[in-house]
């Protein structure tokens, strides 16, 4: 759609430049000039010991061995708040299997923060860190699913525990990583201990919103508590969600990629643009 609009605008001004020509320019620029920069950024990314990751769907119309309506994915990997020079990289993959993050992050050693998707578990050398924003969101969804005029004390308590952690994090935001770790162990760990003990006394129908929230909390508990290990780790994976959002918004305009080569070129271009923006 974006190239279609550009084509129409150029044509109205008397320049008969086709979408295919502009598309070829973008592909060639990506292959010859931008991909080498992307590859260097990839090497630098792997050297960091604290990363975030996320993924979103992308439809590719013409890809060998796949139906046009099948799902492909754009993956997002980025540095955390401790990086002097942030790096934001997108990677296109034809699927959502664990082999894709495992291959992209080969050689990585450190903390990897995600939303809890099991596909990241295959990344060797990674200490997995969960996302408290996702945990709170699930309890909030359970709360909003309660019929009007009714209450769900369990959902309310789940939201309250999560909110307490975020309030404490706000107090610690200006501390050094060492001081933040110390205060987390002193003030947040008791909240975590109380929440875990409380959660183990609660049950709900597995497919209900509340059941999903409780199961997420219990199944992800070790990863959710892992942020206590290092004061640099953030409480949520919101940093990755914010970085993948520009692609999600743009996808509403272009809808799909025509070919896998085009999707890969898009990944390279979005990576350089978003990394440049992060670095001012």
Secondary structure as UniProt FT lines:
FT   HELIX           2..12
FT   TURN            13..14
FT   HELIX           19..29
FT   HELIX           30..34
FT   HELIX           35..47
FT   STRAND          50..58
FT   STRAND          60..63
FT   TURN            64..65
FT   TURN            68..69
FT   STRAND          72..79
FT   TURN            81..82
FT   STRAND          88..93
FT   HELIX           98..104
FT   TURN            105..107
FT   STRAND          110..113
FT   HELIX           118..122
FT   TURN            124..125
FT   STRAND          126..129
FT   HELIX           132..144
FT   TURN            148..149
FT   HELIX           153..172
FT   TURN            173..174
FT   HELIX           177..183
FT   HELIX           184..188
FT   HELIX           189..199
FT   TURN            200..201
FT   TURN            206..207
FT   HELIX           209..219
FT   HELIX           221..225
FT   HELIX           226..229
FT   TURN            231..232
FT   HELIX           238..254
FT   STRAND          257..259
FT   HELIX           260..278
//
